[in-house]
Amino acid sequence: MMIGQPQSTSLQDAIARARLHAPYLCRALELQPDLTALLEADNLSAAFAFGEEAGKGAINVRQKLRREKRSLALTLAIGDLAGQLSLTEVVSHLSDFADRALDEALVDIYTARYPDADHTGFAVIGLGKHGSRELNYSSDIDPIFIYDPEKIPTRGREEPSDAARRIGQQLVDALNSRDADGYVFRVDMRLRPSPEVSPVALPVDAAISYYESSALAWEQAAFIRSRFAAGDADLGRNFLETINPFIWRRSLDYGAIKNIGAVSVQIRDHFSAGQKFGLGYDLKRGRGGIREAEFYAQMHQLIFGGREPNLRVADTRQALTALASAGRIDPTKANILSESYSLYRVIEHRLQMINDQQTHSLPSDDEALDKVAMLHGLDSGIDLLCLLEARVEAVGAIYDELIGSDESAKLPPADQGLEDALEKRGVSEIAVFAEKIKRWRSGKVTALRSEAAIDSFEAVLPEMIDALSGSPNPEQALVRLDSLIDKLPTAINFFRMLEARPGLREMLSRILSHAPVLADELSRRTELFEGLIDTSALDLMPSVDELAQQFAQCEEGDDYQMLLDRVRARVGEKRFALGTQLVESRHDPLAIAGGYARVAEAAIRVLTDATISEFEQVHGKVAGSEILILALGRLGGEALTHASDLDLVFLFTGDHSADSDGPRPLGGTQYFNRLAQRIVAALSVPTAAGPLYEVDTRLRPSGTQGPMAVTVESFYKYQDESAWTWEHMALTRARPVYGSEDASRLLQEQIKAILQKPREPEKLRKSVRKMRLDIVEHKPPQGPLDTKLMEGGLVDWEFIVHFLQLKTGEALFPQLDDAARGLSKTNQLDENMVAAHELMTRLLVALRLISPTCDYPPETSRELIAKSAGQESWDALLNGYNNARQCVIEEWNRHLRPDPDEILGDII
């Protein structure tokens, strides 16, 4: 049952209510006795069929359309009143008929004026409720007429512009004018550019130029509900495709909220008499009414639709559903808005059925309101008001929250009490804050020179100062905000976004307080912050498959370079979100480290696919061969930090001497080495969208002296016969991240066979010890919290585990925690080493963002780091860190302690 609709009743009951309470419907029933008989027989399908034939026998197309519309209007009204037709069915029937009426009338005009011409060169673009296929019972239609001067037919000495004007005027008259049979649709041409001076039909190039360069914000919003409706389909659809970037902008447009919010305020002011709920309430323009439900959807579509094509939905209720499903709006609010919108539209139909008037206001007297209520099937006007009241208040409250009706007062100028205002807001470092604000207002900051930038900045400044002053380190946060503003080319959209989203202001203050790495990234690419708007942005990262699907999404016409830019932008957003998750203490740093690794692996997969496709266009394929990518280090172990590079080895299968089959063939070895270089470039070379990853390929056979890519057979032979112990230690964390399932499995089996080779334990022990001493000599710890290089740190821990893996051939898991657990189960490793590794890894992940110098972090950030590491306090963290290091040192001495003769040799 439709929201607000009585239980489904018979058509006879609906007819009785129509005769009693709706003069227009009563007359329609009397004028169409044959149709009325079918409706009284409760045969709705027969009534629709009758209406389709109602135009037969008409003397011309104009009369035919009017008779068909009159029949359709009565059938829809009775079916609607009986609850046998849904709102969607009613508005779809009306909208489809509008398309057909426009097309038939246009064909009739062409046939009369240009009998031998093709019906090309003139197109109708539907906007408003017609464009979204939501026409109400007594709607007008809001078309725009465009024409192609090269294709529109002319006669005699007629210019194309004159032909288009005459066709347009005749088309409006064919639908709009009234005669004995009524009218088809009211036609409102005011949505075209500058309607007071522009011709009724616009040349397509001029229309495109206008929308690309001069259109207003409300016109952008209007085109959300645009579609080709009638005429030359190629012309209409090409026009809409061309101006698509005007409607759906890639950058999140937070100015949309301000602009449409301003329109809302103007509407509330202009139609002030209908704002208050009760008698005379304007169901369309009143607070909490139809227009505000539509604007709520359209605002969010303008913000996100440029980047998410699935949100480009014209129908209001479908748009709300899509926005909720994408996590862009709260599902509960979406449901309230959608259900309320459905109810409003049904009651709007009742208002219009009374006298076929395009009205949206409840009657201003009780008797007339009772008639509307009883037509709907209620007992009285009071019941109708009760039905609507809670909905109106709920929609109004949701919309008020969006447009920010309670804005804080702006901060005064320096000479008019700025410091007093800061004191009242609870700012402790008043002089420091005042000095920064003066500088921002000086006109010397590039991002804050335009009037629009200043307005957006001043609107959010009071709340931003509140957020910063309440942050853990206000002065540090202020300094970083200042640096961020200095680096911004423009601040308009960034500050509008902060104005619209209070939660983001507080999040930004914490990032500026705690995470210099994220603050620096944000100063280079403020759009990174836009990704946090998504309600799922702070969830754990999905699977590699799902991430790869997201990264690979392209738009029609995208080339390879555009894909590189898109992947960089999307990966950057994900990595920034992961860093924010840590600052916000949303997840265990170990889980965040896994998220970083999945993002990297998905990027490798997508960019490698794209690079191969691009490469094959020039060089073809090598038959029976494929490239494999082997991840080592932290990526192999599926635990990256924010600062991790990617350790990759490139291999290929098949005959290295075979040639490729493309226009410019290459030998197998040259082919895959060039391809590997291209993949590395795709992953590492900065583009307009910024950098991606640093890629380290030095772990390949023979290091930098060897080729970039080698055959799987050569790799196996090198590892079996020539590799150093440290190379086998690195191989313990090897994991294929690109390649076919069969080739990857075979490679993994070969690696396992290498690692399980029998080894002389003492020789292995000495080799591992020597490598660690070399690292101590050439790469000392950077600071007291260098959890990797400090004695008893993660490098020592990893050496112990890798030594035991190679010594025993057991627990050969690339994931270090799994390897440690496996070794502890066989009593090869102290079980406390697992907890030691987890604590130090959590600390490493946090410090890479919060204190990348490995020095002690600011006191205000210490509790955050302790919490990330799972400790109750900073002191508890330091104690746990020291205990973890001591555990590693003891285990090192148990497995890798030097013999006396080695100590003597070291001394000598």
Helices and strands as residue ranges (DSSP letters): H 11-21, H 23-31, H 33-40, H 44-52, H 61-81, H 87-113, E 122-127, H 128-131, E 140-147, H 160-176, E 186-187, E 201-203, H 204-213, H 217-222, G 223-225, E 227-231, H 233-242, H 244-247, H 255-270, G 272-274, H 290-304, G 309-311, H 316-325, H 331-355, H 366-376, H 381-403, G 414-416, H 418-424, H 430-440, G 446-448, H 451-469, H 474-487, H 492-500, H 502-514, H 516-524, G 526-533, H 544-551, H 560-583, H 589-619, E 627-632, H 633-636, E 646-652, H 668-684, E 695-696, G 703-705, E 709-711, H 712-721, H 725-731, E 735-738, H 741-755, H 761-778, H 794-808, H 816-825, H 832-850, H 859-868, H 874-896, H 900-907
